[in-house]
Amino acid sequence: MKTKVRQLLKEKGDQVWTIAPDASVYDALQLMADKGIGALVVIDDERIVGLLSERDYARKLILQGRSSRDTPVREVMTTRVLIVGPDQTVEDCMALATDKRVRHFPVMDGDRLIGLVSIGDLVKSVIADQEYVIKQLETYISG
């Protein structure tokens, strides 16, 4: 079963939370906490300029003794953002995540941001596909 990113977004939802690069890291963390998410897409002038994750916060702010209230998102965000398309497969995204050591992918359809998938979303999809195949095999074997 070759699940496409488009299908994954349909199941998990396409809500994407964004923040401006000039916002404080504190405001970004508050938004992540309020929404129960681990990353925000950083948008400037309707263009993706970065991604801010809890990992960025821990490594680039806390460990350096900086203040989240005084530090703008642009100073700690990841600027190397890998984009995926809605017609890419979950398997392709998993390979990309493994190869490039990336945990979040904004999903673009042309020049429009239509979703965000995480490594957790990808793993969940792979497990669901495997469970489906196992069920089909059990049904086949038991007649």
Backbone bond lengths (Angstrom), bond angles and torsions (degrees), N, CA, C in turn:
res aa  C-N    CA-C-N  psi(-1)  N-CA   C-N-CA  omega(-1)  CA-C   N-CA-C  phi
1 M - - - 1.452 - - 1.532 109.31 -
2 K 1.300 117.05 122.70 1.467 121.81 -178.16 1.527 109.19 -106.02
3 T 1.309 115.61 92.21 1.464 120.74 -179.76 1.526 109.33 -77.41
4 K 1.310 114.91 132.26 1.466 121.08 178.01 1.529 108.89 -92.67
5 V 1.319 115.37 156.01 1.461 121.21 178.21 1.528 110.03 -58.27
6 R 1.314 117.07 -36.39 1.471 121.63 178.39 1.538 110.72 -56.73
7 Q 1.349 116.45 -43.96 1.467 121.32 179.20 1.530 110.55 -66.11
8 L 1.325 116.04 -41.49 1.458 120.76 179.68 1.533 109.99 -60.30
9 L 1.332 117.34 -44.03 1.463 121.11 179.10 1.524 111.46 -64.87
10 K 1.317 115.93 -34.95 1.467 119.86 179.14 1.531 110.09 -63.37
11 E 1.327 116.68 -38.08 1.460 121.78 -179.16 1.524 112.25 -78.07
12 K 1.322 117.78 -44.05 1.467 120.62 -175.08 1.521 113.48 -88.51
13 G 1.322 116.23 -20.62 1.452 120.80 -176.49 1.510 110.55 104.93
14 D 1.325 114.80 155.02 1.457 118.76 -175.10 1.528 113.39 -110.87
15 Q 1.315 116.48 14.39 1.467 120.20 179.84 1.532 109.96 -64.27
16 V 1.322 116.00 128.61 1.459 121.58 177.15 1.518 107.96 -125.42
17 W 1.304 116.27 127.16 1.456 120.85 177.63 1.516 108.26 -98.26
18 T 1.328 115.62 133.23 1.456 121.28 -176.85 1.521 110.41 -125.64
19 I 1.322 114.28 165.22 1.462 120.76 177.43 1.533 108.12 -148.53
20 A 1.311 115.96 155.21 1.461 121.63 178.07 1.528 109.96 -83.30
21 P 1.319 117.87 150.62 1.471 120.36 -179.22 1.524 113.71 -65.92
22 D 1.327 117.57 -22.46 1.467 120.28 -179.98 1.530 113.39 -87.53
23 A 1.332 117.32 -7.25 1.467 120.44 177.21 1.524 108.87 -66.23
24 S 1.317 115.93 155.65 1.473 118.49 178.58 1.534 109.51 -76.58
25 V 1.302 114.60 153.05 1.458 119.93 176.52 1.529 109.22 -61.41
26 Y 1.323 116.40 -34.64 1.469 120.42 177.79 1.530 110.37 -58.13
27 D 1.333 117.26 -47.40 1.470 121.02 178.92 1.527 111.20 -61.91
28 A 1.323 115.99 -37.99 1.463 120.25 178.13 1.527 110.52 -64.48
29 L 1.330 116.39 -44.17 1.463 120.47 179.35 1.526 111.34 -64.47
30 Q 1.318 115.83 -38.10 1.466 120.15 178.42 1.536 109.86 -63.34
31 L 1.318 117.10 -43.03 1.466 121.21 178.51 1.527 110.57 -63.79
32 M 1.330 117.19 -43.88 1.472 120.32 178.32 1.520 110.73 -61.50
33 A 1.331 117.03 -42.41 1.466 120.76 179.16 1.526 110.75 -65.17
34 D 1.328 117.33 -44.08 1.467 121.47 -179.60 1.524 112.27 -62.32
35 K 1.324 116.44 -35.87 1.469 121.05 -175.83 1.525 112.64 -95.92
36 G 1.328 117.36 -6.73 1.460 120.57 179.69 1.518 112.81 66.65
37 I 1.317 116.09 40.71 1.463 121.21 -178.17 1.517 110.21 -123.43
38 G 1.328 116.81 166.29 1.449 120.96 -177.03 1.511 115.23 -112.51
39 A 1.351 116.99 0.49 1.462 119.17 -179.54 1.517 110.58 -157.56
40 L 1.335 114.64 152.16 1.461 122.31 176.82 1.525 108.91 -126.66
41 V 1.323 115.77 142.13 1.456 120.33 172.78 1.527 106.69 -83.23
42 V 1.317 116.27 131.61 1.462 121.04 -179.59 1.531 107.99 -95.49
43 I 1.329 114.87 120.71 1.466 121.65 -175.09 1.525 109.52 -118.21
44 D 1.328 115.10 132.79 1.463 121.24 174.28 1.524 107.32 -134.03
45 D 1.309 116.23 122.33 1.457 121.00 179.43 1.534 111.53 57.74
46 E 1.342 116.24 42.83 1.468 124.30 179.23 1.529 112.92 62.57
47 R 1.329 116.86 23.62 1.450 122.18 -179.26 1.527 109.43 -128.49
48 I 1.324 116.26 138.99 1.468 120.14 177.06 1.520 108.63 -72.00
49 V 1.335 115.20 122.80 1.471 120.13 178.74 1.521 112.04 -116.98
50 G 1.330 116.62 -7.52 1.453 119.07 179.85 1.508 112.48 177.79
51 L 1.306 113.85 -176.31 1.458 122.59 178.87 1.522 106.05 -141.97
52 L 1.318 116.84 134.61 1.460 120.70 177.51 1.520 108.15 -116.92
53 S 1.325 115.58 122.54 1.462 120.61 -179.98 1.520 110.10 -120.45
54 E 1.318 115.19 166.81 1.460 119.99 175.23 1.523 110.54 -58.08
55 R 1.314 116.39 -32.93 1.464 121.50 178.83 1.530 110.75 -64.83
56 D 1.341 116.64 -41.02 1.468 120.02 176.55 1.528 109.95 -59.89
57 Y 1.321 115.13 -44.02 1.467 120.47 179.74 1.530 110.93 -58.81
58 A 1.316 115.72 -49.31 1.460 120.16 -176.67 1.523 111.89 -64.42
59 R 1.318 117.02 -44.19 1.459 120.47 -173.45 1.529 114.12 -83.94
60 K 1.309 116.54 -35.50 1.464 119.09 -172.13 1.526 114.09 -103.05
61 L 1.320 116.48 -5.39 1.462 118.46 -179.30 1.523 110.13 -124.21
62 I 1.314 116.66 -63.49 1.466 121.64 -176.56 1.520 111.61 -59.22
63 L 1.324 117.07 -50.38 1.464 119.79 -177.33 1.528 112.90 -67.61
64 Q 1.323 116.74 -17.70 1.463 120.11 178.02 1.529 111.84 -99.74
65 G 1.336 116.46 4.19 1.452 121.00 176.15 1.526 114.26 69.24
66 R 1.314 116.97 28.21 1.461 120.93 -179.30 1.527 110.63 -92.63
67 S 1.320 116.34 161.73 1.464 122.25 -179.89 1.530 110.72 -96.30
68 S 1.322 115.81 130.40 1.467 119.65 179.29 1.523 112.11 -68.33
69 R 1.311 117.18 -28.11 1.478 120.41 -179.94 1.529 112.15 -73.91
70 D 1.333 116.47 -27.64 1.465 120.82 -175.66 1.526 113.91 -102.50
71 T 1.315 117.22 -2.10 1.456 120.36 -175.61 1.525 110.28 -108.91
72 P 1.343 117.26 125.56 1.466 119.06 176.62 1.528 111.15 -75.87
73 V 1.307 115.17 150.97 1.467 122.51 179.90 1.523 110.81 -51.75
74 R 1.328 118.13 -40.87 1.463 121.51 -175.20 1.533 112.84 -57.44
75 E 1.330 117.67 -24.95 1.463 120.44 -177.58 1.520 113.94 -80.62
76 V 1.327 117.78 -16.12 1.468 119.83 -177.64 1.528 113.68 -126.14
77 M 1.325 117.80 -6.06 1.466 120.49 -177.87 1.525 110.81 -70.10
78 T 1.303 115.25 156.26 1.456 121.90 172.39 1.519 106.82 -81.47
79 T 1.314 116.44 126.77 1.466 119.27 -177.11 1.522 112.54 -98.06
80 R 1.311 117.00 -17.27 1.465 120.70 177.06 1.528 107.81 -89.48
81 V 1.317 115.19 89.97 1.457 120.76 -176.15 1.525 109.14 -104.26
82 L 1.322 115.67 123.38 1.458 119.89 176.81 1.522 108.82 -92.59
83 I 1.313 115.28 129.10 1.461 122.91 -177.09 1.523 108.82 -102.69
84 V 1.321 116.62 142.81 1.463 120.52 172.47 1.525 108.53 -120.26
85 G 1.317 114.50 161.33 1.459 120.89 178.92 1.513 110.60 -104.22
86 P 1.320 117.23 161.90 1.468 121.17 -177.27 1.525 113.97 -66.65
87 D 1.323 118.15 -19.67 1.452 120.33 -178.42 1.519 113.83 -98.23
88 Q 1.335 116.24 3.99 1.462 119.30 173.46 1.522 108.20 -74.79
89 T 1.323 116.01 151.63 1.458 119.60 179.60 1.525 110.37 -85.46
90 V 1.312 114.37 157.96 1.463 120.82 175.40 1.522 109.34 -59.84
91 E 1.328 116.47 -39.30 1.462 120.63 179.67 1.530 110.99 -61.94
92 D 1.342 117.41 -41.58 1.466 120.86 177.65 1.528 110.41 -61.68
93 C 1.321 116.21 -42.29 1.473 120.90 -179.98 1.520 111.14 -66.23
94 M 1.319 116.80 -38.87 1.473 120.45 177.39 1.529 110.21 -62.19
95 A 1.322 116.40 -43.13 1.464 120.57 179.22 1.527 110.02 -63.59
96 L 1.323 117.09 -42.31 1.458 121.93 178.81 1.530 110.81 -64.19
97 A 1.333 116.59 -42.89 1.464 121.18 178.99 1.525 110.59 -61.76
98 T 1.306 116.59 -41.67 1.463 121.51 -179.66 1.528 110.93 -69.10
99 D 1.312 115.74 -47.05 1.462 121.10 -176.80 1.530 112.52 -66.23
100 K 1.322 116.55 -42.73 1.469 121.22 -175.00 1.529 113.24 -98.29
101 R 1.327 117.00 -2.61 1.468 122.94 -179.35 1.534 111.52 56.36
102 V 1.329 114.28 52.21 1.458 122.67 -178.57 1.520 108.49 -116.28
103 R 1.341 116.87 142.78 1.459 120.79 -176.48 1.527 114.25 -111.51
104 H 1.334 117.47 -13.84 1.464 121.08 -178.34 1.528 110.26 -137.51
105 F 1.330 115.43 139.25 1.463 121.31 178.89 1.521 110.78 -129.88
106 P 1.327 118.10 115.39 1.463 118.77 168.14 1.532 107.93 -65.94
107 V 1.313 116.00 143.87 1.459 121.19 179.54 1.521 107.82 -108.85
108 M 1.331 115.64 121.28 1.459 121.20 -178.65 1.522 109.55 -114.07
109 D 1.320 115.38 135.20 1.452 122.28 172.17 1.524 105.20 -113.56
110 G 1.315 115.79 97.93 1.461 120.10 -171.10 1.516 108.59 69.91
111 D 1.334 116.45 -121.55 1.469 119.44 178.95 1.527 111.80 -105.51
112 R 1.334 116.23 18.50 1.461 121.20 -176.86 1.530 110.70 -112.31
113 L 1.340 116.66 127.66 1.461 122.54 175.38 1.523 108.35 -75.74
114 I 1.334 116.41 117.61 1.476 119.24 -175.60 1.518 113.60 -115.47
115 G 1.334 117.72 -2.82 1.459 118.97 179.71 1.511 112.09 173.61
116 L 1.308 114.49 177.61 1.457 122.48 177.02 1.520 106.71 -142.34
117 V 1.329 116.50 127.87 1.464 119.87 176.36 1.512 108.88 -117.66
118 S 1.307 114.75 143.46 1.464 121.34 179.45 1.523 109.24 -111.07
119 I 1.295 115.66 167.57 1.456 120.58 176.12 1.528 109.91 -58.70
120 G 1.333 116.61 -35.05 1.461 120.39 177.46 1.524 111.94 -63.12
121 D 1.335 117.13 -41.57 1.468 121.24 176.79 1.524 110.64 -61.64
122 L 1.326 116.14 -41.80 1.460 121.16 -178.98 1.527 110.97 -65.42
123 V 1.324 116.22 -46.33 1.472 120.93 179.83 1.531 110.06 -61.60
124 K 1.325 116.51 -44.09 1.464 120.83 178.94 1.528 111.20 -58.40
125 S 1.322 116.62 -40.92 1.458 121.41 179.40 1.530 111.49 -66.08
126 V 1.325 116.17 -43.32 1.463 120.48 178.74 1.526 110.24 -62.40
127 I 1.321 117.34 -43.20 1.467 121.05 179.21 1.529 110.74 -62.75
128 A 1.320 117.06 -42.68 1.473 120.74 178.83 1.521 110.27 -61.78
129 D 1.332 117.43 -41.96 1.469 120.63 178.01 1.527 110.81 -63.31
130 Q 1.331 116.52 -41.70 1.463 120.03 180.00 1.533 111.19 -66.13
131 E 1.321 116.74 -39.93 1.465 120.18 177.89 1.532 110.63 -62.63
132 Y 1.324 116.31 -38.84 1.472 120.55 178.22 1.534 110.50 -63.25
133 V 1.330 116.75 -45.80 1.461 121.00 -179.73 1.532 109.94 -63.24
134 I 1.317 117.48 -42.86 1.466 121.11 179.43 1.527 110.42 -60.73
135 K 1.323 116.38 -44.22 1.470 120.47 178.89 1.526 111.25 -60.76
136 Q 1.326 115.53 -42.91 1.463 120.07 178.95 1.527 111.27 -63.22
137 L 1.332 116.20 -41.33 1.463 119.99 178.77 1.530 111.57 -66.41
138 E 1.343 116.57 -40.66 1.472 119.97 177.66 1.514 111.07 -62.12
139 T 1.328 116.36 -41.80 1.471 120.51 177.67 1.518 111.14 -63.32
140 Y 1.322 116.28 -41.89 1.466 120.84 179.45 1.519 111.18 -63.87
141 I 1.341 115.97 -44.97 1.468 121.10 -177.06 1.533 111.05 -67.06
142 S 1.341 116.17 -42.64 1.466 118.79 -176.67 1.532 112.63 -79.39
143 G 1.291 116.39 -7.98 1.454 120.88 173.81 1.456 112.54 83.00
